């Protein structure tokens, strides 16, 4: 069992790093809650139980193994999670074990709105986030946690320092640790915006935490326009051409592929806000 658990943990880590959300389930517990006989009672009873629960598929008339039936059960648990009819056992540090809860308050789960914002340097991420704050959204930013770490170490949170400590945290404490610290900033909020997603793992954590309540906005802008904005701002302590090549910026373009909405910021701020308004947020 220890080897199986370790294998599962390694697989989950690999999936999350490429942006695939993962939840942990226990098929036996799920089958108990769904009033379906476990595999110990016999494979035929388990298949019949899934059929009576409403499932259809090839498993009803083609040979399958106990492991395949457990996999089907876990897929059902995934559906319970997505619609908010679940309970998470455990704690955030050790990751939750997800089981169905037929009496869960799914309306609260589905009524939330959490927006994650990603995009390259100077694309307009914070401008978008601040606009959402004006619409009543709570605000959290990855650099808030990193800035606090720097100040605790007696350092000022400049661009170079943030990129440096961001890289260190990503390698040593891991990105998921940072993401959970950011989520603590909006804990209990019904509407929230999270600014500064940089890795596919950030996206996976948001989906695992908020399910269908999470929307991912990716902001894009022409390279020349972004460079102009940085030069005009005059607050950066590192050259634009250098900062965009930092390791913490490497996965930004991959996040565009995972985004639910692409916001093009190549005109006026008003034009960008009009794009947001059309999304009915």
ZIQUI-V613961 format. One record per residue. N is the residue number from 1. RES is the residue in one small letter. OMEGA is omega as a letter, one per 20 degrees, with the letter a starting at -180 (999 if undefined). NEAR is the number of other C-alpha atoms within 12 Angstrom. Layout:
n=N res=RES omega=OMEGA near=NEAR
n=N res=RES omega=OMEGA near=NEAR
This chain:
n=1 res=x omega=r near=7
n=2 res=x omega=r near=8
n=3 res=x omega=r near=9
n=4 res=x omega=r near=10
n=5 res=x omega=r near=14
n=6 res=x omega=r near=12
n=7 res=x omega=r near=13
n=8 res=x omega=r near=18
n=9 res=x omega=r near=19
n=10 res=x omega=r near=15
n=11 res=x omega=r near=19
n=12 res=x omega=r near=25
n=13 res=x omega=r near=26
n=14 res=x omega=r near=18
n=15 res=x omega=a near=20
n=16 res=x omega=a near=27
n=17 res=x omega=r near=27
n=18 res=x omega=r near=23
n=19 res=x omega=r near=30
n=20 res=x omega=r near=24
n=21 res=x omega=a near=29
n=22 res=x omega=r near=36
n=23 res=x omega=a near=38
n=24 res=x omega=r near=33
n=25 res=x omega=r near=34
n=26 res=x omega=a near=28
n=27 res=x omega=a near=33
n=28 res=x omega=r near=29
n=29 res=x omega=r near=26
n=30 res=x omega=a near=35
n=31 res=x omega=r near=34
n=32 res=x omega=a near=20
n=33 res=x omega=a near=27
n=34 res=x omega=a near=27
n=35 res=x omega=r near=20
n=36 res=x omega=r near=30
n=37 res=x omega=r near=29
n=38 res=x omega=a near=29
n=39 res=x omega=r near=26
n=40 res=x omega=r near=14
n=41 res=x omega=a near=16
n=42 res=x omega=a near=16
n=43 res=x omega=a near=24
n=44 res=x omega=r near=24
n=45 res=x omega=a near=21
n=46 res=x omega=r near=35
n=47 res=x omega=r near=35
n=48 res=x omega=r near=24
n=49 res=x omega=r near=27
n=50 res=x omega=r near=33
n=51 res=x omega=a near=24
n=52 res=x omega=r near=16
n=53 res=x omega=r near=18
n=54 res=x omega=a near=14
n=55 res=x omega=r near=19
n=56 res=x omega=r near=16
n=57 res=x omega=a near=15
n=58 res=x omega=a near=14
n=59 res=x omega=a near=25
n=60 res=x omega=a near=24
n=61 res=x omega=r near=12
n=62 res=x omega=a near=12
n=63 res=x omega=r near=15
n=64 res=x omega=r near=19
n=65 res=x omega=r near=18
n=66 res=x omega=a near=23
n=67 res=x omega=r near=18
n=68 res=x omega=r near=21
n=69 res=x omega=r near=36
n=70 res=x omega=r near=30
n=71 res=x omega=r near=22
n=72 res=x omega=r near=31
n=73 res=x omega=r near=38
n=74 res=x omega=r near=29
n=75 res=x omega=r near=27
n=76 res=x omega=r near=32
n=77 res=x omega=r near=36
n=78 res=x omega=r near=30
n=79 res=x omega=r near=23
n=80 res=x omega=r near=32
n=81 res=x omega=a near=38
n=82 res=x omega=a near=31
n=83 res=x omega=r near=26
n=84 res=x omega=r near=32
n=85 res=x omega=a near=27
n=86 res=x omega=r near=32
n=87 res=x omega=r near=31
n=88 res=x omega=r near=26
n=89 res=x omega=r near=20
n=90 res=x omega=a near=14
n=91 res=x omega=a near=12
n=92 res=x omega=a near=19
n=93 res=x omega=a near=14
n=94 res=x omega=a near=14
n=95 res=x omega=a near=23
n=96 res=x omega=r near=21
n=97 res=x omega=a near=27
n=98 res=x omega=r near=35
n=99 res=x omega=r near=37
n=100 res=x omega=r near=37
n=101 res=x omega=a near=26
n=102 res=x omega=a near=19
n=103 res=x omega=a near=14
n=104 res=x omega=r near=19
n=105 res=x omega=a near=17
n=106 res=x omega=a near=24
n=107 res=x omega=r near=16
n=108 res=x omega=r near=18
n=109 res=x omega=a near=28
n=110 res=x omega=a near=22
n=111 res=x omega=r near=19
n=112 res=x omega=r near=28
n=113 res=x omega=r near=33
n=114 res=x omega=a near=40
n=115 res=x omega=r near=45
n=116 res=x omega=a near=51
n=117 res=x omega=r near=47
n=118 res=x omega=r near=47
n=119 res=x omega=a near=44
n=120 res=x omega=r near=40
n=121 res=x omega=r near=40
n=122 res=x omega=r near=33
n=123 res=x omega=a near=37
n=124 res=x omega=a near=35
n=125 res=x omega=a near=39
n=126 res=x omega=r near=31
n=127 res=x omega=r near=27
n=128 res=x omega=a near=42
n=129 res=x omega=a near=37
n=130 res=x omega=r near=25
n=131 res=x omega=r near=28
n=132 res=x omega=r near=32
n=133 res=x omega=r near=22
n=134 res=x omega=r near=17
n=135 res=x omega=r near=20
n=136 res=x omega=a near=18
n=137 res=x omega=r near=26
n=138 res=x omega=a near=30
n=139 res=x omega=r near=35
n=140 res=x omega=a near=35
n=141 res=x omega=a near=35
n=142 res=x omega=a near=42
n=143 res=x omega=r near=35
n=144 res=x omega=a near=25
n=145 res=x omega=a near=29
n=146 res=x omega=r near=36
n=147 res=x omega=r near=27
n=148 res=x omega=r near=23
n=149 res=x omega=r near=24
n=150 res=x omega=a near=25
n=151 res=x omega=r near=18
n=152 res=x omega=r near=12
n=153 res=x omega=r near=13
n=154 res=x omega=a near=11
n=155 res=x omega=r near=18
n=156 res=x omega=a near=18
n=157 res=x omega=r near=26
n=158 res=x omega=r near=21
n=159 res=x omega=a near=30
n=160 res=x omega=a near=28
n=161 res=x omega=r near=28
n=162 res=x omega=r near=33
n=163 res=x omega=r near=31
n=164 res=x omega=a near=26
n=165 res=x omega=r near=34
n=166 res=x omega=r near=38
n=167 res=x omega=r near=25
n=168 res=x omega=r near=20
n=169 res=x omega=a near=25
n=170 res=x omega=a near=27
n=171 res=x omega=a near=16
n=172 res=x omega=a near=13
n=173 res=x omega=a near=16
n=174 res=x omega=a near=22
n=175 res=x omega=a near=33
n=176 res=x omega=r near=37
n=177 res=x omega=r near=26
n=178 res=x omega=a near=37
n=179 res=x omega=r near=42
n=180 res=x omega=r near=31
n=181 res=x omega=r near=29
n=182 res=x omega=a near=32
n=183 res=x omega=r near=35
n=184 res=x omega=a near=23
n=185 res=x omega=a near=23
n=186 res=x omega=a near=28
n=187 res=x omega=r near=21
n=188 res=x omega=a near=16
n=189 res=x omega=a near=23
n=190 res=x omega=r near=23
n=191 res=x omega=a near=31
n=192 res=x omega=r near=38
n=193 res=x omega=r near=45
n=194 res=x omega=a near=47
n=195 res=x omega=r near=44
n=196 res=x omega=r near=44
n=197 res=x omega=a near=50
n=198 res=x omega=a near=44
n=199 res=x omega=r near=42
n=200 res=x omega=r near=38
n=201 res=x omega=r near=35
n=202 res=x omega=r near=44
n=203 res=x omega=a near=47
n=204 res=x omega=a near=37
n=205 res=x omega=a near=39
n=206 res=x omega=r near=39
n=207 res=x omega=r near=32
n=208 res=x omega=a near=35
n=209 res=x omega=a near=35
n=210 res=x omega=r near=37
n=211 res=x omega=a near=33
n=212 res=x omega=r near=26
n=213 res=x omega=a near=31
n=214 res=x omega=r near=33
n=215 res=x omega=a near=31
n=216 res=x omega=r near=40
n=217 res=x omega=r near=39
n=218 res=x omega=a near=40
n=219 res=x omega=r near=41
n=220 res=x omega=r near=32
n=221 res=x omega=r near=29
n=222 res=x omega=a near=20
n=223 res=x omega=a near=20
n=224 res=x omega=a near=17
n=225 res=x omega=r near=23
n=226 res=x omega=r near=27
n=227 res=x omega=r near=24
n=228 res=x omega=a near=19
n=229 res=x omega=a near=22
n=230 res=x omega=r near=26
n=231 res=x omega=a near=18
n=232 res=x omega=a near=13
n=233 res=x omega=r near=13
n=234 res=x omega=a near=14
n=235 res=x omega=a near=15
n=236 res=x omega=r near=23
n=237 res=x omega=a near=19
n=238 res=x omega=a near=21
n=239 res=x omega=a near=19
n=240 res=x omega=a near=29
n=241 res=x omega=r near=18
n=242 res=x omega=a near=17
n=243 res=x omega=a near=26
n=244 res=x omega=r near=27
n=245 res=x omega=r near=18
n=246 res=x omega=a near=26
n=247 res=x omega=a near=22
n=248 res=x omega=r near=33
n=249 res=x omega=a near=30
n=250 res=x omega=a near=21
n=251 res=x omega=a near=27
n=252 res=x omega=a near=32
n=253 res=x omega=r near=25
n=254 res=x omega=r near=24
n=255 res=x omega=r near=36
n=256 res=x omega=a near=29
n=257 res=x omega=a near=22
n=258 res=x omega=a near=33
n=259 res=x omega=r near=32
n=260 res=x omega=a near=23
n=261 res=x omega=r near=26
n=262 res=x omega=r near=29
n=263 res=x omega=a near=33
n=264 res=x omega=a near=29
n=265 res=x omega=a near=31
n=266 res=x omega=r near=23
n=267 res=x omega=r near=19
n=268 res=x omega=r near=15
n=269 res=x omega=r near=22
n=270 res=x omega=r near=16
n=271 res=x omega=a near=16
n=272 res=x omega=r near=27
n=273 res=x omega=r near=29
n=274 res=x omega=r near=19
n=275 res=x omega=r near=24
n=276 res=x omega=a near=27
n=277 res=x omega=a near=16
n=278 res=x omega=r near=12
n=279 res=x omega=r near=17
n=280 res=x omega=r near=11
n=281 res=x omega=999 near=28
